[in-house]
Amino acid sequence: MLAEVLDVRLPDAGFYLWAAVPGGDDVAFALGLLAQYNVTVLPGSLLARESQGVNPGRGRIRMALVAEAAECIEAAQRIVAYTRTYVAAPSAVEPAAAAQA
């Protein structure tokens, strides 16, 4: 389901999914997703340390699959819906406006 809209693959082990976000702004994507769909993911740029001018987490989000399966599926559906609106009109889903509401 998530692979329809994001560059994401199942890990060999573990319960984290890492996905590239459209446009590369992982913080804006995560804030907008929380504000509009009440789904929390972590911006990859906040989880990695910059080295030689490169932050390996930048442009990616981390999703933890720790809830019950039904809740993870609901969250995935919301992420897909948000991503489709984000790709269609990124300026329409700016998190700054949503955060001030």
C-alpha positions in Angstrom: 0.0 0.0 0.0 2.7 2.5 1.0 4.8 1.5 -2.0 2.1 3.0 -4.3 3.1 6.5 -3.2 6.5 6.3 -1.4 9.9 4.8 -2.0 9.7 2.2 0.8 10.6 -1.4 1.2 10.0 -4.0 4.0 13.1 -4.4 6.2 14.8 -7.8 6.4 14.3 -7.5 10.2 13.0 -5.0 12.7 9.9 -2.9 12.9 10.9 0.4 11.3 10.1 1.4 7.8 12.1 4.1 6.1 10.6 6.0 3.2 11.7 8.7 0.9 9.3 11.6 0.9 8.2 13.6 -2.2 10.1 16.8 -2.6 12.7 15.7 0.0 11.5 17.9 2.9 11.1 15.3 5.6 10.3 17.7 8.4 7.5 19.5 6.4 6.1 16.2 5.4 6.0 14.8 8.9 4.5 18.0 10.3 1.8 18.1 7.7 1.0 14.5 8.2 0.5 15.0 11.9 -1.5 18.2 11.5 -3.8 16.9 8.8 -4.1 13.2 9.4 -3.0 12.7 13.1 -0.3 10.3 12.1 3.1 10.6 13.7 6.3 9.7 11.9 9.8 10.9 12.6 11.8 13.0 10.1 14.9 11.1 9.2 17.0 14.3 9.3 16.4 14.6 13.0 17.5 11.0 13.6 20.9 11.2 11.8 24.0 13.3 12.3 25.4 15.3 9.4 28.8 14.1 8.3 30.8 15.8 5.6 27.9 17.9 4.6 25.5 15.0 4.2 22.7 14.0 6.5 21.8 10.4 5.5 18.3 10.7 7.0 17.4 13.9 5.1 14.5 13.4 2.8 13.2 10.3 4.6 10.8 9.5 7.3 10.8 6.6 9.8 7.7 4.8 10.6 7.5 2.4 13.6 5.2 -0.6 13.2 4.6 -1.1 16.9 0.8 -0.8 17.1 -1.8 -3.5 16.4 -2.0 -4.6 12.8 -5.4 -2.8 12.2 -4.0 0.5 13.6 -0.9 0.2 11.3 -3.1 -0.4 8.3 -5.3 2.6 9.2 -2.1 4.7 9.6 -0.8 3.5 6.2 -4.1 4.4 4.6 -3.8 7.9 6.0 -0.2 8.2 4.9 -1.2 7.2 1.4 -4.1 9.8 1.3 -1.8 12.6 2.7 1.0 11.8 0.2 -1.4 12.0 -2.7 -2.5 15.5 -1.6 1.1 16.5 -0.8 2.2 15.5 -4.3 -0.8 17.1 -6.0 -0.4 20.5 -4.2 2.5 20.7 -1.7 1.8 24.4 -1.1 -1.7 23.5 0.0 -0.5 21.3 2.8 2.2 23.5 4.3 2.5 22.6 8.0 3.0 26.2 9.2 -0.6 27.1 8.4 -1.9 24.0 10.0 0.2 24.5 13.1 -1.1 28.0 13.7 -4.8 26.8 13.5 
